[in-house]
Amino acid sequence: MKAKQLLTSQDTLRIPGVAWAIWVVIVALAIAGAAWLVGRVADGWIAAYATTLTAVGLYILFALKVAAQWEKAVVLRLGKYHRLAGPGLFWIIPIVETIPSWIDHRVMVTPFAAQKTLTKDTVPVDVDAVLFWVVWDAEKAALEVENYRVAVDWAAQTALRDIIGRMMLADILVGRSVIDKELQQVIDERTTPWGVTVQSVEIRDIVIPQDLEAAMSRQAQAERERQARVILGESEKQIAQSFAEAAQAYQDNPTALHLRAMNMLFEGLKEKGALIIVPSSAVDTMNLGGLSGLAALGEQHVDRK
């Protein structure tokens, strides 16, 4: 279907416009006038003059051609390749010379896709891509392949399917740039004999089954939770090392330990209604009993006032 659309759009560009229709009407009127003159006038020179004008008009109609700035016309003489004509105005010999194809030298954009293609790990994926290519040799594009546009499209699709079948799904999802470069190289090798070069290939979208997408999402979430737990464990380890170093510092310096205990009580009692729970072992170790009593007496003294 795509090939038929390309051929239709390309042939539509070659349908004569209003100007050519006017030429046809003029030539038809000239032929009719010449026939009328031949039938009504006996003088031979008038008939010859009319016939000459008719022949010149027909020659101009079929011999004059115009190629656009981006086009080249492939001219065949008696069925054999003769030359490339254009851009601009050029002439051909009617009947002897023909123009089977017009070659576009602009950069062409061809979207292509590989649907339900199995990866190396048997996962069906849909991949959409865009191909940028240009004809660098109009002669080869016209003579070496029947329809270079359709050929380039099919070459791109088969190359994409072949590359997907040789790669794992994970490599496809994270290695788009690698696929782009490999696709460009493979397609360019296939199209070079046709006079076509590939400028770039870009992967637009990669679609995987929804069930697999949900499973991969859960896997990624579990991996993030695992990393969070690992980071938390490392933090706990660092905190434990810090406490161990602090304990060694307080072990040989009881005064520093008492000062630290007093600071802890002060920080806890700054806020009204604060409740401090201290293990009994910590009370005995840091001699917090006396300090707690002093703190309680201080609180009662403040309340009485």
Backbone bond lengths (Angstrom), bond angles and torsions (degrees), N, CA, C in turn:
res aa  C-N    CA-C-N  psi(-1)  N-CA   C-N-CA  omega(-1)  CA-C   N-CA-C  phi
1 M - - - 1.447 - - 1.523 111.07 -
2 K 1.331 116.83 -42.15 1.451 120.24 179.71 1.521 111.24 -64.98
3 A 1.341 116.35 -38.74 1.460 119.40 178.87 1.518 110.45 -63.27
4 K 1.341 117.86 -41.38 1.457 120.49 178.80 1.517 111.49 -64.28
5 Q 1.326 116.60 -37.78 1.456 119.23 177.81 1.511 111.90 -65.19
6 L 1.334 116.96 -40.45 1.455 119.95 178.04 1.511 111.36 -63.71
7 L 1.321 116.57 -43.78 1.453 119.61 179.94 1.526 110.84 -64.97
8 T 1.309 116.93 -40.05 1.457 119.81 -179.28 1.517 111.38 -64.91
9 S 1.352 115.89 -44.80 1.460 118.62 -179.94 1.518 111.98 -65.88
10 Q 1.329 116.90 -35.12 1.452 120.13 -179.65 1.519 110.87 -71.38
11 D 1.347 118.03 -39.98 1.452 120.40 179.79 1.525 111.45 -71.06
12 T 1.337 116.60 -30.05 1.454 119.04 -179.38 1.517 111.70 -62.24
13 L 1.349 115.50 -32.03 1.454 119.25 179.42 1.519 112.20 -65.50
14 R 1.343 117.44 -18.49 1.456 120.98 -175.65 1.520 112.46 -100.22
15 I 1.330 119.94 4.04 1.456 121.59 178.94 1.527 108.52 -74.95
16 P 1.349 120.67 129.59 1.465 121.78 -179.16 1.506 110.88 -58.15
17 G 1.322 114.59 142.61 1.449 120.51 178.99 1.514 111.94 -91.39
18 V 1.335 114.90 -159.27 1.461 120.41 -177.82 1.517 111.08 -63.19
19 A 1.355 116.24 -37.55 1.469 119.27 -178.83 1.522 111.15 -61.62
20 W 1.332 116.85 -43.85 1.465 119.22 178.74 1.524 111.29 -67.21
21 A 1.323 117.64 -34.98 1.470 119.83 176.65 1.528 110.83 -62.90
22 I 1.319 116.35 -39.28 1.470 119.93 177.38 1.520 110.86 -63.63
23 W 1.363 115.83 -40.95 1.468 119.29 177.87 1.531 110.46 -60.64
24 V 1.311 116.82 -42.78 1.467 119.89 -179.87 1.523 110.87 -62.38
25 V 1.331 116.34 -41.69 1.470 119.47 179.44 1.524 111.09 -64.12
26 I 1.342 115.17 -42.09 1.467 119.43 179.82 1.520 110.87 -62.41
27 V 1.349 115.72 -45.78 1.466 119.23 -179.83 1.521 110.83 -63.73
28 A 1.334 116.88 -40.05 1.461 119.47 178.97 1.524 111.31 -63.38
29 L 1.336 115.93 -42.32 1.460 119.27 177.04 1.519 111.61 -64.12
30 A 1.348 116.08 -38.13 1.462 119.43 178.85 1.520 111.03 -64.67
31 I 1.344 116.26 -40.97 1.473 119.38 178.56 1.524 110.49 -64.96
32 A 1.339 115.93 -42.66 1.462 119.20 179.72 1.526 111.02 -64.61
33 G 1.349 116.77 -41.05 1.455 119.74 178.00 1.507 112.16 -64.81
34 A 1.335 115.62 -39.99 1.461 118.98 179.06 1.518 111.30 -63.78
35 A 1.336 116.09 -41.87 1.464 118.90 178.61 1.531 111.21 -64.29
36 W 1.317 115.88 -39.83 1.475 119.12 178.70 1.520 111.43 -63.99
37 L 1.380 114.93 -42.06 1.468 118.07 179.45 1.514 111.29 -65.27
38 V 1.317 117.43 -39.53 1.464 120.09 179.76 1.526 110.26 -63.29
39 G 1.325 115.19 -37.77 1.451 117.92 -178.81 1.519 113.59 -76.09
40 R 1.327 118.01 -28.78 1.453 121.15 -173.49 1.520 113.54 -99.51
41 V 1.300 117.21 -27.10 1.471 120.78 -174.33 1.510 108.28 -109.23
42 A 1.272 115.93 137.74 1.461 120.34 -178.40 1.508 113.02 -90.62
43 D 1.330 117.37 -18.30 1.465 119.59 -177.09 1.522 109.92 -68.93
44 G 1.303 117.17 129.47 1.468 121.53 -177.42 1.500 113.66 -70.91
45 W 1.337 118.80 -30.49 1.469 119.13 -175.47 1.520 111.67 -69.84
46 I 1.343 117.73 -30.39 1.473 119.33 178.00 1.529 110.28 -69.02
47 A 1.316 115.99 -40.83 1.463 119.63 177.29 1.522 111.25 -64.06
48 A 1.328 116.51 -40.65 1.462 119.67 178.34 1.525 111.50 -65.14
49 Y 1.327 116.10 -39.65 1.459 120.67 178.90 1.527 110.75 -62.93
50 A 1.320 116.74 -45.34 1.461 120.25 179.46 1.521 111.51 -64.75
51 T 1.312 116.08 -39.26 1.465 119.49 179.19 1.519 111.02 -65.63
52 T 1.330 116.07 -39.01 1.473 120.15 178.72 1.515 111.16 -64.43
53 L 1.326 117.13 -44.39 1.465 120.03 178.22 1.516 111.21 -61.35
54 T 1.312 116.05 -40.45 1.466 119.52 178.75 1.518 111.66 -63.80
55 A 1.326 116.82 -42.00 1.460 120.31 179.83 1.519 111.33 -65.92
56 V 1.341 116.61 -41.73 1.474 119.69 178.43 1.526 111.07 -63.39
57 G 1.329 117.39 -42.67 1.458 120.27 178.81 1.519 112.80 -62.58
58 L 1.316 116.34 -42.01 1.460 120.06 177.72 1.523 111.34 -64.77
59 Y 1.329 116.69 -39.55 1.463 119.55 179.89 1.528 110.92 -63.96
60 I 1.333 116.09 -45.06 1.465 119.35 179.22 1.524 110.49 -63.50
61 L 1.317 116.36 -39.00 1.462 119.77 -178.88 1.517 112.31 -61.85
62 F 1.310 117.71 -42.42 1.466 121.00 -174.75 1.532 113.24 -96.86
63 A 1.314 119.07 -15.43 1.467 120.86 -176.58 1.520 113.03 -97.64
64 L 1.314 118.60 -27.39 1.456 121.79 -176.84 1.526 110.05 -82.48
65 K 1.351 117.09 126.22 1.460 123.01 178.75 1.522 109.48 -132.38
66 V 1.308 115.44 153.81 1.460 122.14 179.00 1.526 108.64 -133.39
67 A 1.333 115.81 125.85 1.470 121.78 176.79 1.516 109.28 -109.18
68 A 1.309 116.44 140.27 1.466 120.92 178.58 1.526 110.81 -69.17
69 Q 1.333 115.24 169.12 1.457 120.97 -175.42 1.527 112.04 -59.75
70 W 1.331 117.31 -32.21 1.467 121.32 -175.74 1.524 112.92 -97.93
71 E 1.338 118.23 10.38 1.454 120.99 -173.87 1.523 112.25 -115.35
72 K 1.320 113.88 154.66 1.461 122.91 168.97 1.527 107.64 -131.22
73 A 1.340 115.50 134.93 1.461 121.19 178.73 1.520 109.36 -99.97
74 V 1.316 116.62 131.11 1.462 122.68 177.86 1.528 107.61 -90.46
75 V 1.326 116.23 116.04 1.460 121.89 -175.92 1.521 109.16 -103.83
76 L 1.331 116.07 125.55 1.461 123.00 175.30 1.522 109.16 -107.72
77 R 1.313 116.47 136.51 1.465 121.92 176.37 1.521 108.16 -113.38
78 L 1.316 114.88 113.98 1.465 121.86 -177.08 1.532 111.46 54.87
79 G 1.333 115.20 40.19 1.457 121.73 176.39 1.507 115.58 85.45
80 K 1.342 118.80 -6.15 1.460 122.37 -179.72 1.527 110.20 -108.25
81 Y 1.354 114.56 148.54 1.460 118.93 179.58 1.523 110.10 -62.72
82 H 1.339 115.34 131.31 1.465 120.25 -178.08 1.525 112.63 -116.31
83 R 1.349 116.18 -51.40 1.465 117.95 -177.03 1.529 109.64 -166.84
84 L 1.337 113.98 171.89 1.452 122.51 168.93 1.520 108.60 -105.77
85 A 1.310 117.23 133.11 1.457 121.57 -178.05 1.525 109.69 -120.25
86 G 1.349 114.78 150.67 1.453 120.64 178.86 1.521 111.44 98.86
87 P 1.310 115.80 171.90 1.470 126.78 0.57 1.528 112.40 -76.96
88 G 1.332 116.19 164.80 1.442 121.70 -179.94 1.516 112.30 102.53
89 L 1.340 114.62 -157.34 1.457 121.97 -176.81 1.522 110.92 -86.83
90 F 1.348 116.18 134.80 1.458 120.53 175.94 1.518 108.74 -151.51
91 W 1.330 115.06 166.09 1.469 122.25 -176.22 1.526 109.80 -120.28
92 I 1.325 113.41 149.55 1.455 119.66 171.35 1.521 108.53 -130.77
93 I 1.318 115.30 163.89 1.462 120.29 176.47 1.524 107.74 -92.22
94 P 1.328 118.21 113.63 1.467 119.57 -177.97 1.521 111.34 -57.66
95 I 1.301 115.34 147.27 1.459 126.21 -179.94 1.528 111.25 70.94
96 V 1.330 117.71 -44.59 1.466 121.04 -179.27 1.522 110.40 -74.59
97 E 1.339 116.40 -42.53 1.462 121.01 -177.78 1.530 109.52 -113.38
98 T 1.337 115.01 142.91 1.463 121.90 178.74 1.526 109.96 -134.04
99 I 1.326 115.36 160.36 1.476 122.00 178.12 1.527 107.44 -120.06
100 P 1.329 118.06 97.19 1.468 119.45 -178.23 1.524 114.31 -77.09
101 S 1.346 117.97 -24.22 1.470 119.15 -176.47 1.515 110.45 -154.20
102 W 1.314 114.46 152.46 1.466 124.22 175.04 1.526 107.07 -116.72
103 I 1.308 117.28 124.80 1.465 122.51 -174.04 1.530 109.49 -101.93
104 D 1.327 115.30 128.16 1.463 122.45 179.24 1.531 108.69 -92.30
105 H 1.349 116.99 125.08 1.462 121.23 -177.82 1.528 113.05 -98.67
106 R 1.312 117.97 8.41 1.461 119.69 176.96 1.531 110.95 -79.67
107 V 1.329 115.45 164.23 1.463 120.05 176.24 1.526 108.63 -70.58
108 M 1.308 115.89 124.96 1.464 121.99 -177.63 1.534 109.73 -100.34
109 V 1.328 115.42 146.72 1.463 122.36 179.01 1.528 107.83 -117.83
110 T 1.327 115.75 120.58 1.466 120.88 -177.47 1.526 109.49 -124.78
111 P 1.329 118.70 110.20 1.468 119.98 172.62 1.526 110.42 -78.42
112 F 1.320 116.58 138.95 1.462 121.19 177.58 1.518 108.79 -144.95
113 A 1.326 115.79 163.47 1.463 120.34 -173.97 1.514 109.99 -148.22
114 A 1.333 114.22 157.95 1.472 122.79 173.10 1.521 106.54 -126.17
115 Q 1.324 116.39 107.25 1.459 121.70 -174.71 1.526 110.54 -101.05
116 K 1.349 114.56 137.99 1.468 122.44 177.63 1.526 111.33 52.21
117 T 1.330 114.94 47.37 1.464 120.53 178.96 1.521 108.89 -97.20
118 L 1.329 117.11 131.46 1.456 121.75 -177.79 1.523 110.25 -81.26
119 T 1.340 115.48 133.63 1.446 120.99 174.05 1.533 109.99 -80.56
120 K 1.313 116.13 -178.13 1.462 120.11 -179.65 1.524 111.47 -64.12
121 D 1.340 117.31 -30.92 1.468 121.19 177.14 1.523 111.58 -96.82
122 T 1.353 116.80 27.54 1.473 124.89 171.55 1.525 113.02 57.31
123 V 1.313 116.80 46.83 1.462 122.12 175.01 1.532 107.86 -113.07
124 P 1.333 119.00 122.80 1.472 119.97 179.01 1.529 111.20 -75.54
125 V 1.320 116.50 129.08 1.458 121.86 -179.89 1.523 109.53 -132.42
126 D 1.320 115.07 154.01 1.463 122.77 172.57 1.520 107.89 -113.56
127 V 1.311 116.47 124.06 1.463 122.00 -176.77 1.523 108.78 -123.12
128 D 1.328 115.97 128.05 1.459 122.70 175.68 1.530 108.69 -111.11
129 A 1.329 115.97 138.04 1.465 121.11 -178.06 1.526 109.85 -144.43
130 V 1.321 115.23 166.15 1.464 122.61 178.80 1.524 108.30 -128.10
131 L 1.338 115.60 134.79 1.460 122.33 -178.33 1.523 109.21 -113.09
132 F 1.334 116.64 129.56 1.460 123.04 175.55 1.534 107.98 -110.95
133 W 1.330 116.50 120.38 1.451 120.15 -174.85 1.530 109.43 -145.72
134 V 1.330 115.80 165.11 1.455 121.44 -177.88 1.527 109.07 -148.99
135 V 1.317 116.46 146.63 1.468 122.81 176.93 1.528 108.52 -85.38
136 W 1.311 116.85 117.86 1.466 120.48 178.78 1.529 112.39 -101.92
137 D 1.330 118.73 -14.12 1.457 122.68 177.62 1.530 107.77 -136.12
138 A 1.332 115.84 100.86 1.464 120.42 -177.88 1.525 111.90 -65.72
139 E 1.315 117.44 -32.43 1.465 120.22 -179.76 1.520 111.29 -63.47
140 K 1.332 117.58 -46.29 1.457 120.44 179.28 1.524 111.13 -67.96
141 A 1.324 117.14 -38.89 1.463 119.70 -179.77 1.520 111.68 -62.39
142 A 1.345 117.27 -29.99 1.463 120.39 -179.09 1.514 112.84 -88.31
143 L 1.332 117.58 -31.99 1.457 120.30 -171.88 1.520 114.38 -102.14
144 E 1.331 118.53 -26.06 1.459 120.84 -172.98 1.522 113.50 -91.21
145 V 1.331 118.31 -17.04 1.462 121.69 -177.41 1.516 108.16 -143.37
146 E 1.351 115.60 147.22 1.462 119.62 -175.62 1.522 111.89 -66.04
147 N 1.348 116.44 -49.52 1.458 121.22 178.98 1.529 106.69 -140.25
148 Y 1.332 116.45 103.67 1.462 119.30 -172.17 1.526 112.07 -67.60
149 R 1.329 118.92 -28.21 1.462 120.27 178.96 1.535 111.06 -65.86
150 V 1.323 116.04 -49.04 1.461 120.15 178.90 1.526 110.91 -65.50
151 A 1.323 116.67 -38.13 1.465 120.21 -179.85 1.524 111.41 -63.40
152 V 1.319 117.04 -42.62 1.466 120.27 178.50 1.523 110.78 -64.03
153 D 1.321 117.09 -40.55 1.468 120.96 179.37 1.525 111.33 -61.32
154 W 1.339 117.12 -48.59 1.463 119.92 -179.61 1.524 111.98 -67.90
155 A 1.319 117.42 -36.17 1.473 119.72 177.45 1.524 110.86 -62.67
156 A 1.332 117.35 -39.41 1.464 120.90 178.98 1.529 110.76 -66.30
157 Q 1.334 117.57 -42.90 1.468 120.06 -179.30 1.524 112.20 -64.49
158 T 1.313 116.98 -45.52 1.468 119.23 -179.19 1.520 111.52 -66.27
159 A 1.330 117.29 -36.96 1.465 119.95 177.81 1.521 110.94 -65.30
160 L 1.334 117.42 -41.20 1.466 120.71 179.00 1.525 111.27 -63.63
161 R 1.327 117.56 -43.73 1.463 120.34 178.51 1.526 111.40 -63.79
162 D 1.304 117.22 -38.39 1.459 120.45 -179.63 1.524 111.10 -65.99
163 I 1.314 117.63 -41.96 1.472 120.90 -179.52 1.526 110.66 -68.44
164 I 1.328 117.71 -41.47 1.469 120.30 178.62 1.524 110.58 -61.83
165 G 1.321 117.77 -39.91 1.461 121.05 -179.29 1.509 113.38 -66.87
166 R 1.341 118.39 -17.43 1.461 121.52 -179.13 1.525 113.39 -102.20
167 M 1.333 118.32 4.53 1.459 121.34 -176.41 1.529 110.63 -123.01
168 M 1.338 114.67 151.65 1.463 121.10 173.81 1.529 109.29 -78.20
169 L 1.342 115.65 156.66 1.457 120.31 -178.24 1.527 111.38 -60.57
170 A 1.325 117.11 -42.18 1.469 119.81 -179.46 1.527 111.37 -61.92
171 D 1.333 116.67 -39.06 1.467 119.95 178.65 1.519 111.38 -67.54
172 I 1.329 117.71 -34.08 1.458 120.83 178.91 1.528 110.78 -68.67
173 L 1.333 116.65 -40.54 1.455 120.13 -176.14 1.523 112.60 -69.81
174 V 1.327 117.59 -33.69 1.474 120.62 -176.29 1.521 112.66 -103.65
175 G 1.325 118.39 -7.00 1.460 119.99 -174.66 1.510 113.70 -119.59
176 R 1.328 117.68 49.70 1.458 120.35 -179.56 1.525 112.14 -63.95
177 S 1.322 116.51 -40.56 1.465 119.16 -179.13 1.526 110.90 -63.95
178 V 1.332 116.73 -36.51 1.468 119.89 177.75 1.526 110.86 -65.34
179 I 1.341 116.14 -42.17 1.467 120.06 178.19 1.518 110.49 -63.85
180 D 1.344 117.00 -40.70 1.470 120.37 179.65 1.527 111.36 -58.68
181 K 1.327 116.73 -46.72 1.462 120.26 -178.11 1.533 111.49 -67.25
182 E 1.328 116.24 -41.26 1.463 119.18 -179.83 1.532 111.20 -67.79
183 L 1.326 116.79 -39.65 1.462 120.18 176.76 1.524 111.32 -62.08
184 Q 1.329 115.94 -44.60 1.467 119.16 179.51 1.524 111.48 -59.34
185 Q 1.322 116.87 -43.01 1.459 120.76 -179.46 1.532 111.50 -65.87
186 V 1.334 117.29 -44.76 1.467 120.81 -177.20 1.528 111.01 -66.64
187 I 1.341 116.34 -47.18 1.469 119.66 -178.40 1.521 110.86 -66.26
188 D 1.324 117.26 -37.93 1.467 120.00 -179.52 1.524 110.92 -65.01
189 E 1.334 116.84 -37.30 1.460 119.08 176.95 1.521 112.08 -63.33
190 R 1.335 117.00 -35.63 1.466 120.50 -179.44 1.523 112.17 -76.02
191 T 1.323 118.07 -33.88 1.464 120.78 -174.00 1.520 114.25 -93.87
192 T 1.321 118.61 -13.25 1.468 120.19 -179.77 1.526 112.33 -58.34
193 P 1.353 121.15 -42.51 1.473 119.49 177.18 1.525 113.60 -62.30
194 W 1.322 118.55 -15.75 1.467 121.68 178.37 1.524 112.71 -93.89
195 G 1.335 117.38 4.45 1.455 119.94 -178.29 1.511 113.67 79.22
196 V 1.325 117.31 21.77 1.464 122.54 -177.80 1.516 108.59 -119.84
197 T 1.329 116.96 135.49 1.454 121.48 175.95 1.524 109.42 -120.13
198 V 1.315 115.68 143.10 1.471 122.49 -178.58 1.522 108.42 -96.39
199 Q 1.322 116.72 122.75 1.461 120.91 179.98 1.523 112.45 -84.34
200 S 1.323 117.18 -43.03 1.466 120.04 179.33 1.517 109.86 -164.37
201 V 1.330 114.23 158.69 1.465 122.71 175.12 1.525 107.28 -132.19
202 E 1.316 116.70 134.48 1.460 121.34 -178.74 1.530 109.65 -130.21
203 I 1.339 115.44 126.95 1.464 121.64 175.38 1.535 108.07 -79.32
204 R 1.333 116.36 122.57 1.465 119.97 -178.66 1.525 112.90 -89.26
205 D 1.325 117.45 -43.55 1.457 119.45 -174.00 1.521 109.41 -155.39
206 I 1.335 115.17 146.28 1.461 122.89 175.43 1.525 107.05 -127.28
207 V 1.320 116.47 117.66 1.468 122.18 -176.94 1.522 108.67 -112.08
208 I 1.342 115.78 126.42 1.457 122.08 178.16 1.527 108.49 -114.17
209 P 1.346 119.57 162.96 1.476 121.47 179.00 1.522 112.22 -57.45
210 Q 1.329 116.83 146.24 1.461 121.05 -176.44 1.529 112.17 -64.05
211 D 1.333 117.49 -37.97 1.463 119.42 178.77 1.521 111.13 -61.97
212 L 1.325 115.95 -43.08 1.462 119.67 178.79 1.517 110.74 -67.57
213 E 1.321 116.57 -36.78 1.469 119.59 178.45 1.527 111.08 -63.15
214 A 1.356 116.74 -40.99 1.468 119.95 177.53 1.527 111.19 -65.68
215 A 1.337 116.90 -40.18 1.466 120.16 178.99 1.524 110.73 -64.64
216 M 1.331 117.20 -41.23 1.464 120.26 178.45 1.524 111.12 -65.76
217 S 1.347 116.62 -34.58 1.460 119.75 176.84 1.525 111.14 -64.98
218 R 1.354 116.78 -43.02 1.465 119.45 177.23 1.526 111.06 -64.78
219 Q 1.313 116.58 -38.31 1.459 119.76 178.77 1.526 111.17 -63.42
220 A 1.345 115.97 -42.09 1.463 119.39 178.80 1.531 111.12 -65.22
221 Q 1.339 116.43 -38.93 1.459 119.75 177.89 1.529 111.32 -64.68
222 A 1.340 117.12 -42.64 1.468 120.21 177.35 1.525 111.13 -63.27
223 E 1.307 116.81 -37.35 1.458 119.96 179.32 1.534 110.34 -66.26
224 R 1.334 117.01 -39.44 1.467 119.37 177.85 1.533 110.90 -65.82
225 E 1.343 117.61 -39.61 1.458 119.75 177.73 1.523 111.08 -64.57
226 R 1.339 116.28 -39.86 1.464 119.00 177.76 1.530 110.97 -61.47
227 Q 1.311 116.67 -43.33 1.464 120.05 179.10 1.522 111.35 -64.35
228 A 1.351 116.05 -37.37 1.462 118.80 178.11 1.530 111.38 -64.33
229 R 1.346 116.72 -40.53 1.470 119.84 178.17 1.524 111.03 -66.59
230 V 1.296 117.02 -38.60 1.469 119.66 178.19 1.522 110.65 -63.54
231 I 1.327 116.12 -42.32 1.467 119.56 178.95 1.522 110.74 -65.01
232 L 1.347 116.42 -39.92 1.460 119.80 178.03 1.530 111.02 -63.57
233 G 1.326 116.93 -41.46 1.469 119.54 177.56 1.512 112.15 -62.79
234 E 1.338 117.28 -41.04 1.461 120.24 177.52 1.528 110.91 -63.40
235 S 1.335 116.14 -37.73 1.464 119.38 178.09 1.526 111.18 -64.92
236 E 1.340 116.35 -43.83 1.459 120.03 177.59 1.531 111.46 -60.47
237 K 1.323 115.10 -38.12 1.464 119.11 178.97 1.519 111.09 -64.68
238 Q 1.305 116.80 -42.58 1.457 120.17 178.78 1.524 111.44 -66.10
239 I 1.350 116.51 -38.73 1.470 119.58 178.34 1.529 110.79 -64.57
240 A 1.356 115.59 -42.20 1.464 119.08 178.88 1.528 111.29 -61.72
241 Q 1.346 116.09 -39.40 1.463 118.61 177.73 1.531 111.25 -64.05
242 S 1.337 115.63 -38.45 1.475 118.82 178.30 1.523 111.27 -64.99
243 F 1.359 117.06 -41.56 1.469 120.01 177.54 1.521 111.74 -64.19
244 A 1.330 115.97 -38.67 1.460 119.25 179.10 1.522 111.21 -63.55
245 E 1.311 117.25 -41.07 1.462 120.68 177.91 1.530 110.81 -66.23
246 A 1.353 116.58 -40.28 1.467 119.55 178.07 1.526 111.22 -65.09
247 A 1.339 117.15 -39.12 1.462 120.48 179.03 1.515 111.02 -62.58
248 Q 1.328 117.85 -40.37 1.470 119.90 177.17 1.527 111.90 -63.75
249 A 1.355 116.08 -35.39 1.461 119.21 178.65 1.525 111.48 -68.99
250 Y 1.364 118.12 -39.23 1.461 121.44 -179.44 1.519 112.52 -76.99
251 Q 1.330 118.60 -22.15 1.466 122.45 -175.52 1.522 111.35 -62.37
252 D 1.273 118.72 -39.04 1.457 123.03 -177.69 1.524 112.57 -98.68
253 N 1.332 117.20 5.77 1.471 119.90 -178.06 1.526 109.02 -139.54
254 P 1.363 118.70 83.30 1.461 120.85 -178.59 1.523 113.14 -62.73
255 T 1.313 116.93 -31.63 1.464 119.32 -179.68 1.526 110.43 -62.50
256 A 1.309 116.74 -43.38 1.472 120.62 178.34 1.520 110.92 -63.11
257 L 1.352 115.30 -34.96 1.466 118.56 179.05 1.521 110.81 -66.86
258 H 1.350 117.78 -41.82 1.459 120.86 177.86 1.519 111.30 -64.80
259 L 1.319 116.33 -41.13 1.466 118.78 178.23 1.533 111.06 -62.32
260 R 1.328 115.23 -38.59 1.474 118.72 178.06 1.521 110.80 -65.25
261 A 1.349 117.53 -39.27 1.459 120.94 178.62 1.519 111.56 -64.50
262 M 1.354 115.63 -43.00 1.453 119.23 177.68 1.524 111.35 -62.36
263 N 1.302 116.88 -37.44 1.475 120.21 178.84 1.532 110.92 -66.32
264 M 1.339 115.42 -38.48 1.458 118.87 178.60 1.527 111.06 -63.69
265 L 1.354 117.16 -43.41 1.452 120.23 178.39 1.523 111.63 -65.02
266 F 1.314 115.97 -39.73 1.461 119.53 179.96 1.531 111.08 -63.75
267 E 1.308 116.31 -43.32 1.464 119.89 178.64 1.522 111.36 -64.33
268 G 1.349 116.64 -35.03 1.453 118.85 -179.65 1.514 113.65 -75.84
269 L 1.345 117.99 -30.78 1.453 121.69 -176.50 1.519 113.34 -92.03
270 K 1.313 118.43 -2.19 1.469 119.87 178.98 1.524 110.91 -64.40
271 E 1.324 116.52 -37.68 1.450 121.10 -179.24 1.535 109.02 -87.75
272 K 1.333 117.17 133.48 1.450 121.56 178.67 1.523 110.20 -68.74
273 G 1.282 115.63 138.86 1.453 120.90 -179.89 1.510 113.51 78.61
274 A 1.342 117.33 11.67 1.463 119.60 179.79 1.519 109.62 -73.39
275 L 1.302 116.14 142.66 1.457 123.09 178.92 1.517 108.39 -117.59
276 I 1.301 117.45 124.61 1.444 122.88 -179.30 1.513 109.01 -113.22
277 I 1.313 116.38 125.41 1.455 122.66 177.06 1.515 107.16 -111.82
278 V 1.312 117.20 117.74 1.463 122.73 -177.93 1.520 108.01 -120.53
279 P 1.334 117.99 127.58 1.473 119.85 177.24 1.524 111.04 -59.18
280 S 1.346 114.93 149.16 1.470 118.78 -178.79 1.513 111.64 -64.68
281 S 1.309 116.71 -35.31 1.467 118.94 178.84 1.512 110.59 -63.04
282 A 1.331 116.47 -37.84 1.459 119.11 178.40 1.518 110.94 -68.58
283 V 1.366 116.96 -34.85 1.461 120.47 178.48 1.522 110.33 -63.05
284 D 1.337 116.84 -44.23 1.464 120.15 179.69 1.521 111.63 -68.84
285 T 1.327 115.98 -38.29 1.468 118.86 -175.75 1.513 111.48 -69.68
286 M 1.334 117.35 -44.58 1.457 120.80 -174.59 1.530 112.37 -98.20
287 N 1.389 116.29 6.16 1.464 120.11 177.84 1.525 110.26 57.81
288 L 1.357 114.52 48.16 1.454 119.07 -178.47 1.519 113.41 -85.51
289 G 1.378 117.14 -7.83 1.450 118.36 -177.50 1.512 112.28 -61.20
290 G 1.341 115.75 -50.14 1.462 119.74 179.64 1.501 111.90 -64.07
291 L 1.319 115.13 -39.19 1.459 118.15 -179.90 1.517 111.33 -65.46
292 S 1.340 116.45 -38.04 1.459 119.85 179.60 1.528 110.54 -65.84
293 G 1.327 115.17 -41.07 1.458 117.61 177.77 1.510 111.77 -61.39
294 L 1.331 117.42 -45.05 1.459 120.31 177.85 1.521 111.16 -60.23
295 A 1.324 115.74 -38.68 1.466 118.77 179.68 1.517 110.72 -66.19
296 A 1.358 116.58 -38.84 1.464 119.64 179.28 1.522 111.56 -66.27
297 L 1.355 116.41 -42.19 1.459 119.38 176.97 1.520 111.12 -61.41
298 G 1.317 115.54 -37.98 1.463 118.62 178.29 1.511 111.47 -64.11
299 E 1.309 117.75 -38.50 1.453 121.33 179.40 1.536 110.87 -66.67
300 Q 1.390 116.25 -41.80 1.464 118.26 178.41 1.530 112.47 -64.88
301 H 1.314 115.46 -37.69 1.459 118.96 179.77 1.529 110.48 -64.65
302 V 1.273 114.95 -38.56 1.469 118.55 178.61 1.511 111.22 -67.63
303 D 1.345 118.33 -37.89 1.464 121.74 -179.82 1.514 111.53 -66.60
304 R 1.343 117.84 -39.90 1.462 120.49 179.07 1.509 111.39 -62.54
305 K 1.288 116.65 -38.40 1.444 118.53 178.39 1.527 110.78 -67.25
